[in-house]
Amino acid sequence: ARIWSIACRELGSYFNHATAYILLVIFLVINFFFFFRDAFLLNEASLRPMLGLLPWLFLFFIPAVCMRSLAEEREAGTLELVLAQPVEVLEFLIGKFVGVYLFLLIAMAGTLGIPVGLSWGADLQVGVILSQYLGSAFLIAAMISVGLFASALTRNQVTAFILGVTISFVLYMIGLPSVVLTLPSFLAVIATRLGILGHFENVARGVIDLRDILYFAAVTAAFMSLTYFSVMRERLSRKRESYRRLKLGVLGLVGI
């Protein structure tokens, strides 16, 4: 119940400001513009043009949505006040995550007009469409965790946005052929498996692979663990055994 209350509070806070509506409009306008431009050029009734652009659009859109989540709480001094209430830090962070996730699902729901419109003039495969949206939901979860981690590192929202974009961009670049070809063979294999875009390519084709799902779940868990550590380290003494155990536990989880 507390997680849901925090999530509703987080979701409601977006629509209390004009920024959320501006972000939604920009996201949908860019999405529709580039989709229809590429769809007419390719003469193909599929979501591939949208999904090809989606990760790069999320590269800026999701950090922009997440940048205020924890940075604003720190700057206003409400983070300490909230955590002083009978709510666990983990519940607080999960609530934040769910609130941002719901906002981004609303943004994705705005793109449903594309498959609906295409269905009027083409025979679309519903299973493929559902798989593509499900895969996009996994990508969103992973990138939200990165955005929240960036927001937990600073009090400044602009700095949080830059950090979120930078970390996400590194995860994008790791698996690109231009980067992989410059690495030794054993590192190239690792880099290929760590890159986000390589895992999302299967999703863009409508193929849901367990390895891709585990990858996005692992990225989400790793960065949420880092976010938890960033918040908890201010509440624990560096000399206490609990702090050392927390640090080792988070590093172990991220390593796994």
C-alpha positions in Angstrom: 0.0 0.0 0.0 2.8 2.4 0.8 4.6 1.6 -2.5 1.4 2.4 -4.4 0.8 5.6 -2.4 4.4 6.8 -3.3 3.8 5.7 -6.9 0.6 7.7 -7.2 2.2 10.7 -5.6 5.1 10.5 -8.1 2.8 10.1 -11.1 0.5 12.9 -9.9 3.5 15.2 -9.5 4.3 15.0 -13.2 0.8 16.2 -14.2 0.9 19.0 -11.7 3.4 20.7 -13.9 3.3 21.8 -17.5 6.7 20.1 -18.1 5.0 16.6 -18.2 2.6 17.6 -20.9 5.4 19.3 -22.9 7.5 16.2 -22.7 4.6 14.0 -23.8 3.8 16.2 -26.8 7.4 16.3 -27.9 7.8 12.6 -27.5 4.7 11.8 -29.5 5.3 14.4 -32.2 8.8 13.2 -32.9 7.7 9.6 -32.8 4.8 10.1 -35.3 6.8 12.4 -37.6 9.8 10.0 -38.1 7.6 6.9 -38.1 5.4 8.1 -41.0 8.3 9.5 -42.9 10.2 6.2 -42.8 7.1 4.1 -43.2 6.2 5.8 -46.5 9.8 5.5 -47.7 9.9 1.8 -46.9 6.3 1.2 -48.0 6.0 -1.3 -45.1 3.2 -1.7 -42.6 5.1 -2.5 -39.4 6.4 -0.9 -36.3 10.1 -1.3 -37.2 10.5 2.4 -38.1 9.2 3.4 -34.7 11.2 0.8 -32.8 14.4 1.7 -34.6 14.1 5.3 -33.4 12.7 4.5 -29.9 15.9 3.7 -28.0 17.5 7.0 -29.2 14.4 8.9 -28.3 14.4 7.3 -24.9 18.1 8.2 -24.5 17.0 11.8 -23.8 13.3 11.4 -22.9 13.7 9.0 -20.0 16.6 10.9 -18.2 14.5 14.1 -18.7 11.5 12.4 -16.9 13.7 10.9 -14.2 16.0 13.8 -13.4 13.7 15.4 -10.9 12.6 12.2 -9.0 15.3 12.2 -6.4 17.4 15.3 -7.2 14.4 17.6 -6.5 13.7 15.8 -3.2 17.3 16.4 -2.2 17.3 20.0 -3.2 14.1 20.8 -1.4 15.2 18.8 1.7 12.1 16.6 1.5 14.1 13.4 1.0 15.2 13.3 4.6 11.7 14.2 5.7 10.1 11.4 3.7 12.6 8.8 4.8 12.0 9.8 8.4 8.4 8.6 8.0 7.5 4.9 8.7 8.5 3.9 5.1 11.5 1.8 4.1 14.0 3.2 1.7 13.4 0.2 -0.6 9.7 0.9 -0.6 10.3 4.5 -1.3 12.6 3.8 -4.3 10.3 1.1 -5.7 7.3 3.5 -5.4 9.4 6.1 -7.3 10.2 3.6 -10.0 6.6 2.5 -10.4 5.4 6.1 -10.6 7.9 7.0 -13.4 7.1 3.7 -15.1 3.4 4.4 -15.2 4.1 7.8 -16.7 6.2 6.3 -19.4 3.6 3.6 -20.1 1.1 6.4 -20.6 3.5 8.0 -23.1 3.8 4.6 -24.9 0.0 4.2 -24.9 -0.1 7.4 -27.0 1.7 5.5 -29.8 -1.0 2.9 -30.0 -2.6 5.0 -32.7 0.2 3.8 -35.1 -0.7 0.0 -35.0 -4.4 0.9 -34.9 -4.1 3.1 -38.0 -2.0 0.5 -39.8 -4.5 -2.3 -39.0 -7.1 -0.4 -41.2 -5.0 -0.9 -44.3 -2.9 -4.0 -43.6 -3.0 -7.4 -42.0 -0.8 -6.9 -38.9 0.3 -9.8 -36.7 -1.1 -9.0 -33.3 1.4 -11.4 -31.6 4.3 -9.5 -33.1 2.9 -6.1 -32.1 2.3 -7.3 -28.5 5.8 -8.7 -28.3 7.3 -5.4 -29.5 5.4 -3.4 -26.9 6.3 -5.9 -24.2 10.0 -5.6 -25.2 9.8 -1.8 -25.2 8.4 -2.1 -21.6 11.5 -4.0 -20.6 13.7 -1.4 -22.2 11.8 1.4 -20.4 12.3 -0.4 -17.0 16.1 -0.7 -17.5 16.5 2.9 -18.5 14.3 4.2 -15.6 16.7 2.5 -13.2 19.6 4.3 -14.9 17.8 7.6 -14.7 16.9 7.2 -11.0 20.5 6.3 -10.2 21.7 9.5 -11.9 19.1 11.5 -10.0 20.2 9.9 -6.7 23.8 11.2 -7.3 23.1 14.9 -7.3 20.8 17.7 -6.1 20.9 19.4 -9.5 18.3 18.2 -12.0 20.4 19.3 -15.1 23.4 17.4 -13.7 21.1 14.4 -13.2 19.9 14.6 -16.8 23.4 14.8 -18.2 24.5 11.9 -16.0 21.5 9.8 -17.1 22.1 10.5 -20.8 25.9 9.7 -20.4 25.4 6.4 -18.6 22.7 5.3 -21.1 24.8 6.3 -24.0 27.7 4.2 -22.7 25.4 1.2 -22.5 24.3 1.9 -26.0 27.8 2.3 -27.4 29.3 -0.8 -25.8 27.6 -3.2 -28.2 27.9 -1.2 -31.4 29.9 -2.9 -34.2 32.2 0.2 -34.5 33.2 -0.3 -30.8 33.3 -4.1 -30.7 35.6 -4.3 -33.7 38.3 -2.3 -31.9 38.4 -4.7 -28.9 40.2 -8.0 -28.4 38.0 -11.0 -29.2 37.2 -12.0 -25.6 36.3 -8.4 -24.7 34.3 -8.1 -27.9 32.0 -11.0 -26.9 31.4 -9.5 -23.5 30.8 -6.0 -24.9 28.3 -7.5 -27.4 26.3 -9.1 -24.6 26.4 -6.0 -22.4 25.1 -3.5 -25.0 21.4 -2.5 -24.8 20.9 -2.1 -28.5 21.9 -5.7 -29.4 19.2 -7.0 -27.0 16.6 -4.6 -28.2 17.1 -5.5 -31.9 15.4 -8.9 -31.2 12.5 -7.1 -29.5 12.2 -4.8 -32.5 11.6 -7.8 -34.7 8.9 -9.1 -32.3 11.1 -11.9 -30.9 11.0 -12.3 -27.1 14.1 -14.2 -26.0 14.5 -15.2 -22.4 18.2 -14.0 -22.6 17.0 -10.5 -23.5 14.4 -10.4 -20.7 17.1 -11.5 -18.2 19.4 -8.9 -19.5 16.9 -6.0 -19.0 15.9 -7.4 -15.6 19.6 -7.6 -14.6 20.3 -4.0 -15.7 17.2 -2.8 -13.8 18.2 -4.7 -10.6 21.8 -3.5 -10.8 21.1 0.2 -11.2 18.2 0.1 -8.6 20.7 -1.5 -6.2 23.2 1.3 -6.9 20.4 3.8 -6.3 19.6 2.2 -3.0 23.2 2.3 -2.0 23.4 6.0 -3.0 20.5 6.9 -0.7 21.5 4.6 2.2 25.2 5.6 2.3 24.0 9.0 3.7 22.1 7.4 6.5 24.8 4.9 7.6 28.1 5.6 9.2 31.1 4.7 7.0 32.7 2.9 10.0 29.7 0.7 10.8 29.7 -3.0 9.8 26.2 -2.5 8.2 27.7 0.0 5.7 30.4 -2.4 4.7 27.9 -5.3 4.3 25.7 -3.1 2.2 28.6 -2.0 0.0 29.7 -5.6 -0.6 26.2 -6.8 -1.2 25.5 -4.1 -3.9 28.8 -4.6 -5.6 28.2 -8.4 -5.6 24.8 -8.0 -7.2 26.0 -5.5 -9.8 28.9 -7.9 -10.6 26.5 -10.8 -11.0 
